[in-house]
Amino acid sequence: MSRASLREFQTHLAQRLTAAQSGQAPSRWLAVLAGQWRFLLPLEFSGEISPMQHCAPLPHALPWFLGLVSLRGQVCGVVHLGRFMGEDAAALTPQARLIQFAPALDINTALLVDQLVGLRNPDQLQKVLRVQEDGLGEGVHPWLGSTYRDAEQNLWHEVDLLALAENEQFLSVT
């Protein structure tokens, strides 16, 4: 993707995100890729999106906790969502983005995802029973909500950001 088309995509996504959060559009989720996983982050609990920045590492932190970063003057912990799901470390691409939790969740954390895919609404996806084919059977991760399948037969997992922000494993970074 060229710089111009990436910029256009980001501008278009920002406009749709603003419209969705103001109730002008039916979009419900921000669709992201994190490693091999496809996730749906609820717009109501998703905060500001930023390019990846250098993190100050935290000694003795788990591999998925990358460290601390200042986002608009606010110190945030950075969690690599793919690594949190158990994936091996992979090189970050220019498409990697930090997605802060919404201020309402009162947690100074940003999720690092490999790529933003766009906005999704329930009409674009078909809800399915949680399947074992992707290793995320029922109850494996209590902060995962429903599973959906898109027109290309890809599985998407809804992330309950409120439950994730309260999850003991997520909060224990060392």
N, C-alpha and C positions, 0 to 999 in steps of 0.2 A: 504494500500500500504506500503510495507516495505521500510526501509531507502535506501537499495540498489536499489530497483526498482524506488523509487522516484528520487534518484540521477541520475540514467540512463535516466529517463524521462526528467529531467531538462537538462542534457547534450545534449540529442537528440534534445530537443526543442531549446536550445541555438544554436546548429549547424544549424538547419533548419531556425531559425530566421536570423542568419548571412547570410545564402545563399539567403534567400528571400529578405533581404535588399540590397544585392549586385546584385540583378537581375538574379540570377542563378536559381531561382525557381518561380513557378507561384503563390505562396501564396500571399494573399493580406491583410489578417487580422490575428490578434491575437484573438483567441476565449477565452472568460473568463466567469466565473459565478460570479454574484454579487447578493446575496440573491436568490430570485426566478428567476431572470432575466438572460438571455443569451445574451451577447454582443459581437460584432465584432469590435475590435479596429484597425483602419488602421495602418499598419506597418510603413508607411512613417511618421506618427506623434506620434508613440509610442516610448518611450525612454527605458532607462535601467530598468530591472526588478530586484527587491530586496526582500529579506524576510522582513516580518513585523518587525518593531523596535518600541521601546517605543517612544511615542510622548509626547512632552511638551505641555500640554493643553493651549488653548488660552481662557482667561476669556470671558464670555458672547458669546462664539461662538455657532452657531447652532449645533444641535446634529450630523449632518453628517460631520462637520469639526472636525477632531480628534485632530488637533494641528500641531505642527512643529516637524520636524525630520531632522537630518543631514544625507544626502546621499552623500558619497564621498566628504565631506567637503562643500556641498551646502545645505543651509537651504531650505527645501521644506514644503509647506503646504500639509496636508494629508486629502483627501476627501474619505470617505467611500461611494463607488458608490451605494451600496444597500440602505443605509440610505438616500442618496441624492434622490433616487427614491421613498422614502417614507416608506421604510420598517422599522419595529421595530429593535432595537438593538439585535444582536445575538452574541453569543460567537465566537471569532475568532478561526479558526482552524489552525493547522500547515501548511496547504496548502495556507493560505492567502499570497498574494503578493502585493507589491507596484509597480506600473507601472508609471514611470515618463513620463511626456509629453516630446516630442522631443525638443531639444534646439531651433529648428527653430520656435517654437510657443512662445518662450520667456515668459514662465510662470513657475515659480518654484513651481510646484505642482505635486503630485503623487496621483494616484487613488488607493485606497485599494480595491482589489477584493478578493473574497473568494477562488477562485481556477482558475488556468490556465488550459485550456482544450487542447490547441494546436494551430496549424496554420490552416487556412481555405483558400480556393480559390473559385472563383465563380463557378467552375465546380462541387463542392461538394454540392452546395445549389441551391434551386429554389426560385427565387424572387416572393414574393406574395404581394398583396395589404395589406396595414395596416389594421389589423382586430381589432375588439373590444374585442375579447375573452381574451386578455391579459391585457386589460385596457390601452393600449397605442395607442389609435386611432389617426388618422391624426391630427397634429398640437398640440398635448398635450405637447410634448417636442420638441422645434424647433431644438435642436441639435441632434435629432435622424434622421438617414437617412432611407434607405430602410430596409424592413423586409424580411427575408429569412426563408425557411423551409428546414430542413435537412432530410436525409433518414429515421430517426426515428420520423419524424413529429414534432420535436421541433422547436419553433420559435426563431430566432436569430435577434437581432436588431443592425444595423450598427450605430456606434457612430461617429458623425462628431466632432473629437477632436478640430478642429479649431473653430467651432461654439460653442462648450462647453467652450473653453478657453475664449471666448468673451461674454458668456452669463451672463447677469446682476445678475441673481439669483445665479449662480455658483460663481461669484466674490464677492458676498455679504455674507460673512461668519458670520457676527454678526447681 
